[in-house]
Amino acid sequence: MHQTVGTAETLKRMESNRVRNKCILLVVLLVVLMGAGTAVLVAVEDLDFVHTFYCVVGTITSLGYIDKCFSTEGGRVFALFWILSSTIYLGQLLFAFAVLRPAFADDGVVV
């Protein structure tokens, strides 16, 4: 039942857990940022939920297809900070997934 694990194996597992926890945190923060963007667009820009969610996803992924999401001055001020932070978090999340994949491959888990 109990195995003796070497120091290298323990450090490898700790690193894998650290990256996995970072991925979880970044996913939670990205969902919070998406919720904040959706809430502000519904409240400030007076858009319906479906159009708002489309604008949020399009803006975060930097597709550039968004024409009339942030049309008011308050919405544009919010967008300055929100677009920058959410795009950075998405980039960090994708990088963390790229770092995490080899860790799972070493454990024999197919991703």
Gaussian input, Z-matrix of N, CA and C with variables (Angstrom, degrees):
# hf/3-21g

backbone

0 1
 N
 C     1     B1
 C     2     B2     1     A1
 N     3     B3     2     A2     1     D1
 C     4     B4     3     A3     2     D2
 C     5     B5     4     A4     3     D3
 N     6     B6     5     A5     4     D4
 C     7     B7     6     A6     5     D5
 C     8     B8     7     A7     6     D6
 N     9     B9     8     A8     7     D7
 C    10    B10     9     A9     8     D8
 C    11    B11    10    A10     9     D9
 N    12    B12    11    A11    10    D10
 C    13    B13    12    A12    11    D11
 C    14    B14    13    A13    12    D12
 N    15    B15    14    A14    13    D13
 C    16    B16    15    A15    14    D14
 C    17    B17    16    A16    15    D15
 N    18    B18    17    A17    16    D16
 C    19    B19    18    A18    17    D17
 C    20    B20    19    A19    18    D18
 N    21    B21    20    A20    19    D19
 C    22    B22    21    A21    20    D20
 C    23    B23    22    A22    21    D21
 N    24    B24    23    A23    22    D22
 C    25    B25    24    A24    23    D23
 C    26    B26    25    A25    24    D24
 N    27    B27    26    A26    25    D25
 C    28    B28    27    A27    26    D26
 C    29    B29    28    A28    27    D27
 N    30    B30    29    A29    28    D28
 C    31    B31    30    A30    29    D29
 C    32    B32    31    A31    30    D30
 N    33    B33    32    A32    31    D31
 C    34    B34    33    A33    32    D32
 C    35    B35    34    A34    33    D33
 N    36    B36    35    A35    34    D34
 C    37    B37    36    A36    35    D35
 C    38    B38    37    A37    36    D36
 N    39    B39    38    A38    37    D37
 C    40    B40    39    A39    38    D38
 C    41    B41    40    A40    39    D39
 N    42    B42    41    A41    40    D40
 C    43    B43    42    A42    41    D41
 C    44    B44    43    A43    42    D42
 N    45    B45    44    A44    43    D43
 C    46    B46    45    A45    44    D44
 C    47    B47    46    A46    45    D45
 N    48    B48    47    A47    46    D46
 C    49    B49    48    A48    47    D47
 C    50    B50    49    A49    48    D48
 N    51    B51    50    A50    49    D49
 C    52    B52    51    A51    50    D50
 C    53    B53    52    A52    51    D51
 N    54    B54    53    A53    52    D52
 C    55    B55    54    A54    53    D53
 C    56    B56    55    A55    54    D54
 N    57    B57    56    A56    55    D55
 C    58    B58    57    A57    56    D56
 C    59    B59    58    A58    57    D57
 N    60    B60    59    A59    58    D58
 C    61    B61    60    A60    59    D59
 C    62    B62    61    A61    60    D60
 N    63    B63    62    A62    61    D61
 C    64    B64    63    A63    62    D62
 C    65    B65    64    A64    63    D63
 N    66    B66    65    A65    64    D64
 C    67    B67    66    A66    65    D65
 C    68    B68    67    A67    66    D66
 N    69    B69    68    A68    67    D67
 C    70    B70    69    A69    68    D68
 C    71    B71    70    A70    69    D69
 N    72    B72    71    A71    70    D70
 C    73    B73    72    A72    71    D71
 C    74    B74    73    A73    72    D72
 N    75    B75    74    A74    73    D73
 C    76    B76    75    A75    74    D74
 C    77    B77    76    A76    75    D75
 N    78    B78    77    A77    76    D76
 C    79    B79    78    A78    77    D77
 C    80    B80    79    A79    78    D78
 N    81    B81    80    A80    79    D79
 C    82    B82    81    A81    80    D80
 C    83    B83    82    A82    81    D81
 N    84    B84    83    A83    82    D82
 C    85    B85    84    A84    83    D83
 C    86    B86    85    A85    84    D84
 N    87    B87    86    A86    85    D85
 C    88    B88    87    A87    86    D86
 C    89    B89    88    A88    87    D87
 N    90    B90    89    A89    88    D88
 C    91    B91    90    A90    89    D89
 C    92    B92    91    A91    90    D90
 N    93    B93    92    A92    91    D91
 C    94    B94    93    A93    92    D92
 C    95    B95    94    A94    93    D93
 N    96    B96    95    A95    94    D94
 C    97    B97    96    A96    95    D95
 C    98    B98    97    A97    96    D96
 N    99    B99    98    A98    97    D97
 C   100   B100    99    A99    98    D98
 C   101   B101   100   A100    99    D99
 N   102   B102   101   A101   100   D100
 C   103   B103   102   A102   101   D101
 C   104   B104   103   A103   102   D102
 N   105   B105   104   A104   103   D103
 C   106   B106   105   A105   104   D104
 C   107   B107   106   A106   105   D105
 N   108   B108   107   A107   106   D106
 C   109   B109   108   A108   107   D107
 C   110   B110   109   A109   108   D108
 N   111   B111   110   A110   109   D109
 C   112   B112   111   A111   110   D110
 C   113   B113   112   A112   111   D111
 N   114   B114   113   A113   112   D112
 C   115   B115   114   A114   113   D113
 C   116   B116   115   A115   114   D114
 N   117   B117   116   A116   115   D115
 C   118   B118   117   A117   116   D116
 C   119   B119   118   A118   117   D117
 N   120   B120   119   A119   118   D118
 C   121   B121   120   A120   119   D119
 C   122   B122   121   A121   120   D120
 N   123   B123   122   A122   121   D121
 C   124   B124   123   A123   122   D122
 C   125   B125   124   A124   123   D123
 N   126   B126   125   A125   124   D124
 C   127   B127   126   A126   125   D125
 C   128   B128   127   A127   126   D126
 N   129   B129   128   A128   127   D127
 C   130   B130   129   A129   128   D128
 C   131   B131   130   A130   129   D129
 N   132   B132   131   A131   130   D130
 C   133   B133   132   A132   131   D131
 C   134   B134   133   A133   132   D132
 N   135   B135   134   A134   133   D133
 C   136   B136   135   A135   134   D134
 C   137   B137   136   A136   135   D135
 N   138   B138   137   A137   136   D136
 C   139   B139   138   A138   137   D137
 C   140   B140   139   A139   138   D138
 N   141   B141   140   A140   139   D139
 C   142   B142   141   A141   140   D140
 C   143   B143   142   A142   141   D141
 N   144   B144   143   A143   142   D142
 C   145   B145   144   A144   143   D143
 C   146   B146   145   A145   144   D144
 N   147   B147   146   A146   145   D145
 C   148   B148   147   A147   146   D146
 C   149   B149   148   A148   147   D147
 N   150   B150   149   A149   148   D148
 C   151   B151   150   A150   149   D149
 C   152   B152   151   A151   150   D150
 N   153   B153   152   A152   151   D151
 C   154   B154   153   A153   152   D152
 C   155   B155   154   A154   153   D153
 N   156   B156   155   A155   154   D154
 C   157   B157   156   A156   155   D155
 C   158   B158   157   A157   156   D156
 N   159   B159   158   A158   157   D157
 C   160   B160   159   A159   158   D158
 C   161   B161   160   A160   159   D159
 N   162   B162   161   A161   160   D160
 C   163   B163   162   A162   161   D161
 C   164   B164   163   A163   162   D162
 N   165   B165   164   A164   163   D163
 C   166   B166   165   A165   164   D164
 C   167   B167   166   A166   165   D165
 N   168   B168   167   A167   166   D166
 C   169   B169   168   A168   167   D167
 C   170   B170   169   A169   168   D168
 N   171   B171   170   A170   169   D169
 C   172   B172   171   A171   170   D170
 C   173   B173   172   A172   171   D171
 N   174   B174   173   A173   172   D172
 C   175   B175   174   A174   173   D173
 C   176   B176   175   A175   174   D174
 N   177   B177   176   A176   175   D175
 C   178   B178   177   A177   176   D176
 C   179   B179   178   A178   177   D177
 N   180   B180   179   A179   178   D178
 C   181   B181   180   A180   179   D179
 C   182   B182   181   A181   180   D180
 N   183   B183   182   A182   181   D181
 C   184   B184   183   A183   182   D182
 C   185   B185   184   A184   183   D183
 N   186   B186   185   A185   184   D184
 C   187   B187   186   A186   185   D185
 C   188   B188   187   A187   186   D186
 N   189   B189   188   A188   187   D187
 C   190   B190   189   A189   188   D188
 C   191   B191   190   A190   189   D189
 N   192   B192   191   A191   190   D190
 C   193   B193   192   A192   191   D191
 C   194   B194   193   A193   192   D192
 N   195   B195   194   A194   193   D193
 C   196   B196   195   A195   194   D194
 C   197   B197   196   A196   195   D195
 N   198   B198   197   A197   196   D196
 C   199   B199   198   A198   197   D197
 C   200   B200   199   A199   198   D198
 N   201   B201   200   A200   199   D199
 C   202   B202   201   A201   200   D200
 C   203   B203   202   A202   201   D201
 N   204   B204   203   A203   202   D202
 C   205   B205   204   A204   203   D203
 C   206   B206   205   A205   204   D204
 N   207   B207   206   A206   205   D205
 C   208   B208   207   A207   206   D206
 C   209   B209   208   A208   207   D207
 N   210   B210   209   A209   208   D208
 C   211   B211   210   A210   209   D209
 C   212   B212   211   A211   210   D210
 N   213   B213   212   A212   211   D211
 C   214   B214   213   A213   212   D212
 C   215   B215   214   A214   213   D213
 N   216   B216   215   A215   214   D214
 C   217   B217   216   A216   215   D215
 C   218   B218   217   A217   216   D216
 N   219   B219   218   A218   217   D217
 C   220   B220   219   A219   218   D218
 C   221   B221   220   A220   219   D219
 N   222   B222   221   A221   220   D220
 C   223   B223   222   A222   221   D221
 C   224   B224   223   A223   222   D222
 N   225   B225   224   A224   223   D223
 C   226   B226   225   A225   224   D224
 C   227   B227   226   A226   225   D225
 N   228   B228   227   A227   226   D226
 C   229   B229   228   A228   227   D227
 C   230   B230   229   A229   228   D228
 N   231   B231   230   A230   229   D229
 C   232   B232   231   A231   230   D230
 C   233   B233   232   A232   231   D231
 N   234   B234   233   A233   232   D232
 C   235   B235   234   A234   233   D233
 C   236   B236   235   A235   234   D234
 N   237   B237   236   A236   235   D235
 C   238   B238   237   A237   236   D236
 C   239   B239   238   A238   237   D237
 N   240   B240   239   A239   238   D238
 C   241   B241   240   A240   239   D239
 C   242   B242   241   A241   240   D240
 N   243   B243   242   A242   241   D241
 C   244   B244   243   A243   242   D242
 C   245   B245   244   A244   243   D243
 N   246   B246   245   A245   244   D244
 C   247   B247   246   A246   245   D245
 C   248   B248   247   A247   246   D246
 N   249   B249   248   A248   247   D247
 C   250   B250   249   A249   248   D248
 C   251   B251   250   A250   249   D249
 N   252   B252   251   A251   250   D250
 C   253   B253   252   A252   251   D251
 C   254   B254   253   A253   252   D252
 N   255   B255   254   A254   253   D253
 C   256   B256   255   A255   254   D254
 C   257   B257   256   A256   255   D255
 N   258   B258   257   A257   256   D256
 C   259   B259   258   A258   257   D257
 C   260   B260   259   A259   258   D258
 N   261   B261   260   A260   259   D259
 C   262   B262   261   A261   260   D260
 C   263   B263   262   A262   261   D261
 N   264   B264   263   A263   262   D262
 C   265   B265   264   A264   263   D263
 C   266   B266   265   A265   264   D264
 N   267   B267   266   A266   265   D265
 C   268   B268   267   A267   266   D266
 C   269   B269   268   A268   267   D267
 N   270   B270   269   A269   268   D268
 C   271   B271   270   A270   269   D269
 C   272   B272   271   A271   270   D270
 N   273   B273   272   A272   271   D271
 C   274   B274   273   A273   272   D272
 C   275   B275   274   A274   273   D273
 N   276   B276   275   A275   274   D274
 C   277   B277   276   A276   275   D275
 C   278   B278   277   A277   276   D276
 N   279   B279   278   A278   277   D277
 C   280   B280   279   A279   278   D278
 C   281   B281   280   A280   279   D279
 N   282   B282   281   A281   280   D280
 C   283   B283   282   A282   281   D281
 C   284   B284   283   A283   282   D282
 N   285   B285   284   A284   283   D283
 C   286   B286   285   A285   284   D284
 C   287   B287   286   A286   285   D285
 N   288   B288   287   A287   286   D286
 C   289   B289   288   A288   287   D287
 C   290   B290   289   A289   288   D288
 N   291   B291   290   A290   289   D289
 C   292   B292   291   A291   290   D290
 C   293   B293   292   A292   291   D291
 N   294   B294   293   A293   292   D292
 C   295   B295   294   A294   293   D293
 C   296   B296   295   A295   294   D294
 N   297   B297   296   A296   295   D295
 C   298   B298   297   A297   296   D296
 C   299   B299   298   A298   297   D297
 N   300   B300   299   A299   298   D298
 C   301   B301   300   A300   299   D299
 C   302   B302   301   A301   300   D300
 N   303   B303   302   A302   301   D301
 C   304   B304   303   A303   302   D302
 C   305   B305   304   A304   303   D303
 N   306   B306   305   A305   304   D304
 C   307   B307   306   A306   305   D305
 C   308   B308   307   A307   306   D306
 N   309   B309   308   A308   307   D307
 C   310   B310   309   A309   308   D308
 C   311   B311   310   A310   309   D309
 N   312   B312   311   A311   310   D310
 C   313   B313   312   A312   311   D311
 C   314   B314   313   A313   312   D312
 N   315   B315   314   A314   313   D313
 C   316   B316   315   A315   314   D314
 C   317   B317   316   A316   315   D315
 N   318   B318   317   A317   316   D316
 C   319   B319   318   A318   317   D317
 C   320   B320   319   A319   318   D318
 N   321   B321   320   A320   319   D319
 C   322   B322   321   A321   320   D320
 C   323   B323   322   A322   321   D321
 N   324   B324   323   A323   322   D322
 C   325   B325   324   A324   323   D323
 C   326   B326   325   A325   324   D324
 N   327   B327   326   A326   325   D325
 C   328   B328   327   A327   326   D326
 C   329   B329   328   A328   327   D327
 N   330   B330   329   A329   328   D328
 C   331   B331   330   A330   329   D329
 C   332   B332   331   A331   330   D330

   B1=1.4387
   B2=1.5281
   B3=1.2978
   B4=1.4587
   B5=1.5142
   B6=1.3254
   B7=1.4444
   B8=1.5226
   B9=1.2804
   B10=1.4460
   B11=1.5213
   B12=1.3038
   B13=1.4589
   B14=1.5196
   B15=1.3197
   B16=1.4551
   B17=1.5131
   B18=1.3085
   B19=1.4536
   B20=1.5336
   B21=1.3232
   B22=1.4690
   B23=1.5227
   B24=1.3265
   B25=1.4673
   B26=1.5324
   B27=1.3122
   B28=1.4628
   B29=1.5253
   B30=1.3191
   B31=1.4690
   B32=1.5173
   B33=1.3169
   B34=1.4637
   B35=1.5262
   B36=1.3257
   B37=1.4712
   B38=1.5223
   B39=1.3363
   B40=1.4619
   B41=1.5264
   B42=1.3233
   B43=1.4638
   B44=1.5170
   B45=1.3229
   B46=1.4629
   B47=1.5297
   B48=1.3192
   B49=1.4674
   B50=1.5258
   B51=1.3225
   B52=1.4627
   B53=1.5301
   B54=1.3178
   B55=1.4656
   B56=1.5222
   B57=1.3327
   B58=1.4686
   B59=1.5311
   B60=1.3293
   B61=1.4657
   B62=1.5268
   B63=1.3296
   B64=1.4606
   B65=1.5258
   B66=1.3313
   B67=1.4705
   B68=1.5240
   B69=1.3113
   B70=1.4684
   B71=1.5238
   B72=1.3256
   B73=1.4608
   B74=1.5235
   B75=1.3354
   B76=1.4538
   B77=1.5290
   B78=1.3310
   B79=1.4687
   B80=1.5287
   B81=1.3324
   B82=1.4689
   B83=1.5292
   B84=1.3255
   B85=1.4680
   B86=1.5238
   B87=1.3274
   B88=1.4661
   B89=1.5284
   B90=1.3293
   B91=1.4703
   B92=1.5290
   B93=1.3310
   B94=1.4686
   B95=1.5312
   B96=1.3245
   B97=1.4608
   B98=1.5239
   B99=1.3225
   B100=1.4680
   B101=1.5265
   B102=1.3251
   B103=1.4662
   B104=1.5133
   B105=1.3299
   B106=1.4638
   B107=1.5271
   B108=1.3166
   B109=1.4616
   B110=1.5070
   B111=1.3296
   B112=1.4648
   B113=1.5232
   B114=1.3291
   B115=1.4664
   B116=1.5248
   B117=1.3266
   B118=1.4663
   B119=1.5268
   B120=1.3225
   B121=1.4651
   B122=1.5280
   B123=1.3185
   B124=1.4672
   B125=1.5270
   B126=1.3378
   B127=1.4634
   B128=1.5259
   B129=1.3121
   B130=1.4587
   B131=1.5283
   B132=1.3189
   B133=1.4628
   B134=1.5274
   B135=1.3251
   B136=1.4650
   B137=1.5406
   B138=1.3383
   B139=1.4577
   B140=1.5212
   B141=1.3287
   B142=1.4681
   B143=1.5283
   B144=1.3470
   B145=1.4615
   B146=1.5295
   B147=1.3121
   B148=1.4703
   B149=1.5324
   B150=1.3245
   B151=1.4638
   B152=1.5300
   B153=1.3136
   B154=1.4541
   B155=1.5214
   B156=1.3186
   B157=1.4678
   B158=1.5235
   B159=1.3256
   B160=1.4649
   B161=1.5306
   B162=1.3097
   B163=1.4618
   B164=1.5267
   B165=1.3232
   B166=1.4636
   B167=1.5233
   B168=1.3129
   B169=1.4678
   B170=1.5270
   B171=1.3122
   B172=1.4627
   B173=1.5098
   B174=1.3119
   B175=1.4508
   B176=1.5264
   B177=1.3259
   B178=1.4656
   B179=1.5241
   B180=1.3064
   B181=1.4610
   B182=1.5202
   B183=1.3097
   B184=1.4695
   B185=1.5214
   B186=1.3156
   B187=1.4518
   B188=1.5204
   B189=1.3103
   B190=1.4498
   B191=1.5176
   B192=1.3216
   B193=1.4538
   B194=1.5317
   B195=1.2950
   B196=1.4489
   B197=1.5311
   B198=1.3333
   B199=1.4554
   B200=1.5190
   B201=1.3307
   B202=1.4590
   B203=1.5204
   B204=1.3152
   B205=1.4653
   B206=1.5204
   B207=1.2966
   B208=1.4542
   B209=1.5245
   B210=1.3199
   B211=1.4636
   B212=1.5267
   B213=1.3174
   B214=1.4626
   B215=1.5221
   B216=1.3087
   B217=1.4632
   B218=1.5253
   B219=1.3324
   B220=1.4601
   B221=1.5223
   B222=1.3174
   B223=1.4596
   B224=1.5141
   B225=1.3030
   B226=1.4686
   B227=1.5169
   B228=1.3147
   B229=1.4627
   B230=1.5232
   B231=1.3292
   B232=1.4636
   B233=1.5216
   B234=1.3306
   B235=1.4650
   B236=1.5261
   B237=1.3170
   B238=1.4639
   B239=1.5243
   B240=1.3101
   B241=1.4601
   B242=1.5261
   B243=1.3096
   B244=1.4583
   B245=1.5249
   B246=1.3210
   B247=1.4575
   B248=1.5230
   B249=1.3043
   B250=1.4599
   B251=1.5306
   B252=1.3302
   B253=1.4651
   B254=1.5264
   B255=1.3120
   B256=1.4643
   B257=1.5186
   B258=1.3138
   B259=1.4621
   B260=1.5239
   B261=1.3215
   B262=1.4656
   B263=1.5238
   B264=1.3362
   B265=1.4708
   B266=1.5168
   B267=1.3203
   B268=1.4561
   B269=1.5311
   B270=1.3157
   B271=1.4622
   B272=1.5163
   B273=1.3317
   B274=1.4578
   B275=1.5227
   B276=1.3285
   B277=1.4586
   B278=1.5199
   B279=1.3134
   B280=1.4597
   B281=1.5241
   B282=1.3194
   B283=1.4584
   B284=1.5267
   B285=1.3265
   B286=1.4691
   B287=1.5257
   B288=1.3338
   B289=1.4666
   B290=1.5250
   B291=1.3334
   B292=1.4635
   B293=1.5298
   B294=1.3250
   B295=1.4570
   B296=1.5277
   B297=1.3129
   B298=1.4613
   B299=1.5270
   B300=1.3093
   B301=1.4608
   B302=1.5219
   B303=1.3396
   B304=1.4618
   B305=1.5282
   B306=1.3246
   B307=1.4623
   B308=1.5207
   B309=1.3282
   B310=1.4597
   B311=1.5230
   B312=1.3121
   B313=1.4660
   B314=1.5293
   B315=1.3181
   B316=1.4582
   B317=1.5230
   B318=1.3344
   B319=1.4649
   B320=1.5176
   B321=1.3234
   B322=1.4535
   B323=1.5119
   B324=1.3251
   B325=1.4567
   B326=1.5143
   B327=1.3126
   B328=1.4552
   B329=1.5127
   B330=1.3303
   B331=1.4671
   B332=1.5029
   A1=111.99
   A2=117.57
   A3=120.64
   A4=109.18
   A5=115.75
   A6=121.13
   A7=109.16
   A8=114.31
   A9=119.63
   A10=107.12
   A11=115.30
   A12=120.74
   A13=107.63
   A14=115.86
   A15=120.83
   A16=112.20
   A17=114.83
   A18=121.41
   A19=111.36
   A20=116.28
   A21=119.47
   A22=110.82
   A23=116.47
   A24=120.57
   A25=110.99
   A26=116.22
   A27=120.44
   A28=110.66
   A29=117.60
   A30=120.94
   A31=111.43
   A32=116.44
   A33=120.79
   A34=110.94
   A35=116.09
   A36=119.73
   A37=111.42
   A38=117.02
   A39=120.06
   A40=110.41
   A41=117.31
   A42=121.13
   A43=110.86
   A44=116.37
   A45=120.52
   A46=110.92
   A47=116.73
   A48=120.55
   A49=111.52
   A50=117.11
   A51=120.87
   A52=110.50
   A53=116.77
   A54=120.32
   A55=110.44
   A56=116.93
   A57=120.01
   A58=110.61
   A59=117.26
   A60=120.31
   A61=111.15
   A62=117.22
   A63=120.44
   A64=110.07
   A65=117.18
   A66=120.60
   A67=110.91
   A68=116.41
   A69=120.59
   A70=109.94
   A71=117.16
   A72=120.86
   A73=111.09
   A74=117.42
   A75=120.47
   A76=111.84
   A77=118.07
   A78=120.65
   A79=109.60
   A80=116.31
   A81=120.07
   A82=110.39
   A83=117.35
   A84=120.26
   A85=111.68
   A86=117.15
   A87=119.75
   A88=110.92
   A89=116.77
   A90=120.14
   A91=110.46
   A92=116.80
   A93=120.39
   A94=110.25
   A95=117.42
   A96=120.32
   A97=111.71
   A98=117.04
   A99=119.79
   A100=110.44
   A101=116.50
   A102=120.37
   A103=111.89
   A104=116.29
   A105=119.89
   A106=110.68
   A107=116.88
   A108=119.82
   A109=112.27
   A110=116.01
   A111=120.28
   A112=110.95
   A113=116.32
   A114=120.29
   A115=111.47
   A116=117.12
   A117=119.96
   A118=110.59
   A119=117.35
   A120=118.81
   A121=111.37
   A122=117.16
   A123=119.46
   A124=110.32
   A125=116.62
   A126=119.96
   A127=113.05
   A128=117.17
   A129=120.69
   A130=111.72
   A131=116.58
   A132=120.25
   A133=113.09
   A134=117.04
   A135=122.98
   A136=112.16
   A137=115.40
   A138=121.73
   A139=109.80
   A140=116.91
   A141=119.24
   A142=109.07
   A143=116.26
   A144=121.64
   A145=112.17
   A146=118.21
   A147=120.85
   A148=110.08
   A149=117.16
   A150=120.50
   A151=110.49
   A152=116.19
   A153=120.98
   A154=111.14
   A155=117.08
   A156=120.21
   A157=110.39
   A158=117.32
   A159=121.24
   A160=110.28
   A161=116.97
   A162=121.24
   A163=111.51
   A164=116.95
   A165=121.16
   A166=110.77
   A167=117.49
   A168=120.66
   A169=110.46
   A170=117.37
   A171=120.95
   A172=113.00
   A173=117.41
   A174=121.02
   A175=111.42
   A176=117.25
   A177=120.48
   A178=111.15
   A179=117.32
   A180=119.86
   A181=112.27
   A182=117.36
   A183=124.00
   A184=112.93
   A185=116.76
   A186=119.89
   A187=111.78
   A188=116.80
   A189=120.30
   A190=114.00
   A191=118.87
   A192=121.80
   A193=112.52
   A194=117.04
   A195=120.86
   A196=109.06
   A197=115.80
   A198=120.08
   A199=112.82
   A200=116.61
   A201=119.22
   A202=112.40
   A203=117.47
   A204=119.10
   A205=111.62
   A206=116.99
   A207=120.96
   A208=108.64
   A209=116.23
   A210=120.29
   A211=112.72
   A212=118.67
   A213=120.47
   A214=109.79
   A215=115.45
   A216=119.35
   A217=111.60
   A218=117.51
   A219=120.91
   A220=112.39
   A221=115.82
   A222=119.98
   A223=112.26
   A224=116.54
   A225=120.31
   A226=111.93
   A227=117.47
   A228=120.33
   A229=109.78
   A230=116.82
   A231=120.44
   A232=110.49
   A233=117.14
   A234=121.89
   A235=111.60
   A236=118.43
   A237=120.90
   A238=111.42
   A239=115.97
   A240=120.38
   A241=112.06
   A242=116.65
   A243=121.32
   A244=111.89
   A245=118.18
   A246=120.90
   A247=110.38
   A248=117.24
   A249=120.88
   A250=111.12
   A251=116.53
   A252=119.06
   A253=111.86
   A254=118.61
   A255=119.54
   A256=112.08
   A257=118.41
   A258=120.60
   A259=110.65
   A260=117.50
   A261=120.90
   A262=110.37
   A263=117.56
   A264=119.99
   A265=111.68
   A266=117.73
   A267=120.07
   A268=110.58
   A269=117.44
   A270=120.85
   A271=112.16
   A272=117.07
   A273=120.90
   A274=110.91
   A275=116.69
   A276=120.60
   A277=110.95
   A278=117.80
   A279=120.66
   A280=111.15
   A281=117.64
   A282=120.66
   A283=110.89
   A284=117.10
   A285=120.06
   A286=110.74
   A287=117.77
   A288=120.16
   A289=110.74
   A290=117.10
   A291=120.18
   A292=111.01
   A293=117.84
   A294=121.36
   A295=110.30
   A296=116.54
   A297=120.99
   A298=112.42
   A299=118.06
   A300=120.83
   A301=113.41
   A302=121.19
   A303=119.10
   A304=113.18
   A305=117.39
   A306=119.76
   A307=110.48
   A308=117.50
   A309=120.37
   A310=111.14
   A311=117.41
   A312=120.46
   A313=110.41
   A314=117.32
   A315=120.39
   A316=112.05
   A317=116.90
   A318=121.10
   A319=112.48
   A320=117.54
   A321=120.70
   A322=113.74
   A323=117.28
   A324=121.70
   A325=108.25
   A326=117.21
   A327=121.38
   A328=108.43
   A329=115.84
   A330=120.69
   A331=108.58
   D1=-55.91
   D2=-177.98
   D3=-90.30
   D4=133.84
   D5=179.58
   D6=-114.03
   D7=149.19
   D8=173.67
   D9=-89.55
   D10=120.83
   D11=-176.91
   D12=-110.18
   D13=135.08
   D14=179.87
   D15=-72.27
   D16=168.51
   D17=-178.83
   D18=-63.38
   D19=-40.66
   D20=-179.46
   D21=-62.98
   D22=-41.92
   D23=179.27
   D24=-65.20
   D25=-40.16
   D26=178.73
   D27=-64.47
   D28=-44.56
   D29=178.44
   D30=-63.34
   D31=-37.68
   D32=178.92
   D33=-64.59
   D34=-42.89
   D35=178.16
   D36=-67.00
   D37=-38.42
   D38=178.80
   D39=-63.51
   D40=-41.85
   D41=178.39
   D42=-64.26
   D43=-41.40
   D44=178.49
   D45=-63.25
   D46=-42.32
   D47=177.70
   D48=-65.61
   D49=-37.23
   D50=179.35
   D51=-64.29
   D52=-44.09
   D53=179.56
   D54=-67.77
   D55=-40.07
   D56=178.65
   D57=-63.25
   D58=-42.16
   D59=178.28
   D60=-65.30
   D61=-35.87
   D62=176.51
   D63=-64.61
   D64=-40.75
   D65=177.59
   D66=-61.20
   D67=-43.66
   D68=179.83
   D69=-62.56
   D70=-44.98
   D71=179.49
   D72=-62.39
   D73=-42.76
   D74=-179.71
   D75=-66.84
   D76=-35.64
   D77=176.67
   D78=-64.61
   D79=-43.95
   D80=179.34
   D81=-62.72
   D82=-44.62
   D83=179.28
   D84=-64.64
   D85=-37.49
   D86=178.44
   D87=-66.25
   D88=-39.50
   D89=177.23
   D90=-65.16
   D91=-39.49
   D92=177.05
   D93=-63.66
   D94=-43.50
   D95=177.96
   D96=-64.53
   D97=-38.23
   D98=176.70
   D99=-64.93
   D100=-40.20
   D101=177.34
   D102=-64.60
   D103=-40.74
   D104=178.81
   D105=-65.40
   D106=-43.22
   D107=178.01
   D108=-62.90
   D109=-41.57
   D110=178.55
   D111=-64.04
   D112=-44.36
   D113=-179.27
   D114=-62.89
   D115=-43.06
   D116=-179.08
   D117=-67.87
   D118=-41.15
   D119=179.64
   D120=-65.41
   D121=-37.77
   D122=178.08
   D123=-67.59
   D124=-42.92
   D125=-175.69
   D126=-77.84
   D127=-48.15
   D128=-172.23
   D129=-85.60
   D130=-44.98
   D131=-175.37
   D132=-89.39
   D133=-9.18
   D134=177.27
   D135=57.23
   D136=49.85
   D137=177.84
   D138=-104.88
   D139=157.91
   D140=175.60
   D141=-76.89
   D142=165.25
   D143=-172.02
   D144=-63.15
   D145=-43.19
   D146=-176.44
   D147=-63.59
   D148=-46.97
   D149=178.84
   D150=-64.60
   D151=-38.88
   D152=179.05
   D153=-63.04
   D154=-46.78
   D155=-179.55
   D156=-64.08
   D157=-38.64
   D158=176.03
   D159=-60.60
   D160=-44.25
   D161=178.99
   D162=-63.83
   D163=-41.27
   D164=-179.77
   D165=-63.52
   D166=-48.83
   D167=-179.11
   D168=-65.51
   D169=-43.20
   D170=178.75
   D171=-64.02
   D172=-36.20
   D173=-179.70
   D174=-73.94
   D175=-43.75
   D176=-178.58
   D177=-65.30
   D178=-39.71
   D179=-178.66
   D180=-82.09
   D181=1.39
   D182=175.97
   D183=60.17
   D184=36.91
   D185=178.82
   D186=-71.79
   D187=-34.60
   D188=177.58
   D189=82.82
   D190=14.09
   D191=-179.84
   D192=-89.18
   D193=2.53
   D194=-172.30
   D195=-86.17
   D196=118.32
   D197=-175.82
   D198=-94.62
   D199=-51.20
   D200=-169.00
   D201=-129.03
   D202=42.01
   D203=-179.32
   D204=-79.53
   D205=-50.95
   D206=-176.23
   D207=-108.96
   D208=89.25
   D209=-176.02
   D210=-106.04
   D211=-21.67
   D212=179.19
   D213=-90.11
   D214=162.31
   D215=-179.34
   D216=-65.14
   D217=-41.43
   D218=177.79
   D219=-63.54
   D220=-39.87
   D221=177.87
   D222=-65.31
   D223=-37.15
   D224=179.84
   D225=-71.79
   D226=-36.46
   D227=176.10
   D228=-64.60
   D229=-45.00
   D230=176.08
   D231=-60.71
   D232=-40.72
   D233=-176.81
   D234=-63.51
   D235=-32.51
   D236=179.09
   D237=-54.61
   D238=-48.27
   D239=-177.39
   D240=-84.42
   D241=-37.79
   D242=-175.84
   D243=-67.60
   D244=-44.20
   D245=-179.45
   D246=-64.51
   D247=-43.58
   D248=-179.75
   D249=-62.37
   D250=-50.13
   D251=-176.73
   D252=-67.94
   D253=-41.98
   D254=-177.62
   D255=-69.73
   D256=-35.11
   D257=177.45
   D258=-69.32
   D259=-38.14
   D260=176.41
   D261=-64.07
   D262=-44.24
   D263=178.97
   D264=-63.56
   D265=-38.45
   D266=177.84
   D267=-64.99
   D268=-41.54
   D269=176.62
   D270=-62.60
   D271=-42.52
   D272=177.51
   D273=-64.04
   D274=-38.82
   D275=179.48
   D276=-64.69
   D277=-44.59
   D278=178.31
   D279=-64.04
   D280=-38.49
   D281=176.82
   D282=-65.97
   D283=-41.50
   D284=179.14
   D285=-64.55
   D286=-37.68
   D287=175.18
   D288=-63.03
   D289=-39.32
   D290=179.35
   D291=-65.99
   D292=-35.33
   D293=177.84
   D294=-73.77
   D295=-34.45
   D296=-176.36
   D297=-73.57
   D298=-31.08
   D299=-176.26
   D300=-58.18
   D301=-48.18
   D302=177.80
   D303=-63.38
   D304=-29.90
   D305=177.89
   D306=-64.37
   D307=-40.12
   D308=176.63
   D309=-71.10
   D310=-34.81
   D311=179.56
   D312=-65.04
   D313=-34.87
   D314=178.03
   D315=-68.88
   D316=-28.27
   D317=178.66
   D318=-83.01
   D319=-4.29
   D320=-179.50
   D321=87.91
   D322=9.29
   D323=178.60
   D324=-89.35
   D325=128.17
   D326=179.27
   D327=-87.20
   D328=124.46
   D329=-179.00
   D330=-111.17

